[in-house]
Amino acid sequence: VQDVLDKAACYGSLQDTVEVEEELKTYVCKASDARVLEIPNYYMRGFEDAASRYGLGKRGIWVLAAVARLESDYGRGMTPKQLKEHGPMGLSRDEWKQYGVDGDGDGFVERNEPWDGIATFARLLWSQPTLEAGLFEHNHAAWYVEAAVQDAGRIAGDCDTSKTEWNIAYPVPTNSTEINWDNLQILNPVAQDDIQNGLIDQRVVNLLAILTQKYSLLISSLRSDHSMLTASGNVSNHYGGRAMDIAAVNGVPCTDQSEDSPCTEVIRILATLPDGVKPTELIYGWDVDGSGPAFAMSDHTDHIHAGFGL
């Protein structure tokens, strides 16, 4: 987006650009006295939750609140059809497709559900280097960014803050989350055909969709490019299309399994996904999560194996 920003001369005049906070915290906030009665409590809790999970900081809470006000007056200014199409945060179809997440944890991404829309917009902001850049990614107009920033300042109130243990909320995969093919390389063409022909378990496809939103993956094995049996003589989950092997992440081969390697980062993410999304079979060259689902095998020192049972 930077080349777009550079071309928008008036955008450069905006002040108080703040980067997304790295330290994750939880918040309980109250809007300013002038605005507190405007914001429905359900929305306020959604802004707090989404800003916490995506590390947007207190300022992110008020930016999300400002966007909801500008786009729909917290859902009150949209028709049911508009809410169903865009949600109260005014997201486009492409934005829902790229960033859509299940904010309220019910297993579905629903555009007219406020928490889903708020979390999706928070993820959009998180994908950019600053809150302002995230706003500009949503609406390529300097006036919009300035209006949201200024309104956020007017809405801002006090927050009680505490630290949190959770990780960034990667999107729960649904039909709205699709594989980013620009970030996916598959060594064997027949394996790519397996995906296109629907022969790969949807749970594995979901993992690819989650990871390729942020990481570039090299897949060394899926279904048709793997033997039917494992080394121990059992029928492999690969054979049922229920497993994948990741040979490299962001161009770094998984022979590098050091603490800070991209492959180690990815397997740790896989190990902390929600139940039902998290692989039940997660193998690496060493045990990265102690009592968690991952375990070590000596023949997995060059790849990540992620799979599911029947």
N, C-alpha and C positions, 0 to 999 in steps of 0.2 A: 504493500500500500504506500510505501514511502515515495515512490515516484509520483503517485497521484498527489500526495500531500505537498511535495516540492513544487508542483505546478499550480497549487492553489495558494496564490500569494497572500490573500487575505487571511488564510488559515494561520499563517506564520505569526500573526499578531496576537494570538491567544496566549495568555499567561497562565502561570500556576499549573504547568504540566507535571503530573505526578505519576511515577511508574507504579505498576501493580506491586503490592506488598508481597514479599516472599514468606514472611512469618504468618502462619494461619491462626486466626483467632475467631471466636464466636462473639456475637453482639446481641444485646437487647437494647433497643433504641426507642427514643421518643422524638418525633419531629418537633420543629420549632412551634412555639405557642400559636403563631399566626396560621400554621398549616396542619396542626395535629389532628383537627377534626375532619380534614379533607381526605385523609388516607385511611381506607378500610383496614382494620386490624389484620385480616387475613393477608392482605398485600404487604403490610409492614413486616410481618413475620417472614414472608417470602423473600423480601429484599434482604433481610438479615441473614437468612439461611444461605441464599445464593452468593452473596458477597463473602460470607465466611468460607464457603466451600471452594470458591475460586480465588481466594486470597486478594480480593479487591479492596480491602480496608474499609474504614468507616466512610470515606469519601465515596467509595463504590456504592454503598447503600443509598446515599442521597442521589447519586447519578441515576441509579436504577429507578428510584422514586420519581425523579424528574422526567425520565423517558416515559414511564407509565402515565404520567399526568399529561405530557405533551401529546402522546399518541392516542390516548383514549379516555383521559380523565378517570383512570383506574377502572376501565371497562364500562363506565357509565355513558361515554360518548360514542359508542359503537353500536351498530345494529347487530342482532344475533348472527347474521350472515357474515358481517365483517369480523366479528370475534372468532367465528369458526374458521375463517380464511387466514387471518393474520394474528389473532390473539391480542390481548390488551397491550402488548409491547410493540405492536405494529410491525412485526417481522414479515419479510417476504417469503415466498415459497422456497426460493433458493437458500435463504438463511435458515429456514426450518430444516431443509434437507441437509445442509452442511453442519449445523450446530445443534440440532434438536436433541434435547435430553428430557428424561423423566424426572421433573423437579419434585413432584409430590410422592414419588416412590410407589405408585400403584401399578407399575409395569407397562404403562402406556404413555406415549407422547401425544398429548391432546392440545391442539392449538388454543382452544378456548379455556383451558385450565390455567389460571393465573400463575401458579407456581411453576408449571412447565414453561410458560413463556418467559417468566423472570429468570429461571435458571438458564434457559437457552440464550437469552440476551447477555447474561453474566458470562456464559462461555464465550460468546462473541467478543466481549470486552477483554476477557482473559487471553484470547488468541492474539491480541495486539500488544505492542510494547507499552502503551499508555492508555488511560481511560479516554483521553481525547481522540487518540487514533482509533480506538474501538468505536466511538460515536461516529467518526468520519467514515469508517468502514460501513456502518449501517446507513448513513445518509451523507452523501458526498456534497455537503453544503456547509460552508463555514458558519452561516447564520444558525443552522441547526445545532452544531456543536456548541456555539457560544450560548444559545438559548438554554440548552440542557445544563451546561456548566453553571450558568448564572442562576437558573432555577434551583439547581441542587444546593447552591449556597443559601438560598432563601428558605429551603425546606429543612436544612441541616439542624439537628438538635443534639441532645446529649445521648451518649451510649455507655452502657456498662460492658466491659470487655474482659474476656478470659481466653486463655490459650486452648487450642484443640489438638487432638491427636490424629484427626482424619487426614487423608490425602486429598489432593485435588479430585473433584468429583468427575471422573471420566464418564462419558455418556453411557447410560444403560442402552444397549443396542436394541433397536426396534427397526421396523421397516423404514423409518425416517433417517437411520444412520446407515450409510452405504460405504462400501470400500472405496477409498481414494486410490484409484488405479495408478495415478502418477507416483505414488509412494510404494507401489508393490511390484516386485520383480519375481517371477517364478522361473526356475531353471529349466523345467521340462514343460514344453507346450501342452502335453497331454494333461498335465495337472491343471493348467489354466482352463482347458476345455472342461475338466471335471467341474470347476466352479460355474462356468457358463451354462453347463448342461444340468445343473441342479443336483450333482452327485455328491456334493460336500455337505455334511451336516450343518444346519443353520447356526448351530452354536459355534462352530469353527469359523464360519463366514462372519458371524458377529464379532469374534475376536479380531479378525482381520480388519473389520470396519473400525473397531475401537482404536487399534494400534496405528493404522495408516492415517488417522487424522493428524497424528503428530510425528510418527516415525516412518522412515524408509526401511522396508523389509525385503530381504532376499529369502525366498522360500525354497528349500532344497527338496522337500518331499510333502506330498499330500496323500492322494489315494492311488491313482493308476501307476504312479512312479515309485511305489513301495511294494515290498514283498508281502505275501499274505500272512506269513508267520513271523513272530519275533524271534530273537536269538534263542530264547528259552523254549520255543516250540508252540507258544500260544498264538491264537489268531489275533493279529494286530488291529488296533482301532483304526489305523490308517486304512486297512482293507475295507472298513465300513464307512470311510469318508469322515471319520470322527476325530482325526488328529492331523497335526501339521508339525513340520520341523522348520525352525527359523535358523538360517545359516549365517546371517549378518544383519546388523541393525545400523542404519545411517552410514553404510559403507564400511563398517568395522566388523570383520569376521568374528564369529562367536568362539573362535579359538582363544580370543581375548576374553577371559572370564574373570577378570580382576574386579575388585569391589566397585570401581567407578566406571566400568565399561558400559557402553550402551546396551549390550545384551543382558548384563546383570540388572540394569535399570528396568528393562522390559519384563524380565521374568518376575521381578519384585512387584511390578504393576499387576501382572497376571495373577499373582498369588494373593493380591488384596482386593480383587474384584468381588462384587456381591455374589452370594450363593446363587446358583442357577446360571450365572454368567461365567464364574471362575472355573477354569479347567479342573476336572477331577484327577487328571493325570498330568503332572508337571515335572519334567525331568531335566536335569542340568548336570554339569560336571561336579558341582558341589551343592550342598544344602543351603539355600539362601534364606530360608525362613524358619528354621528350627522346627517347631511343632506344626507348622503350616502344611499346605498340600504339596509343596515342592520337595523332591528328594534327589539324591545323587546316584549316578551310575557311571562307571568308568568308560563306557562307550558313548557318552554324551558330552565329551569335552570339546566338541566343535559345533554344537547346535543346541537350541532350546526345543524340547519336545512338549507340545501342549495338546492334550486330547481329552476325550470324554468317553465314559462307558456307555453301555446300552441304556 
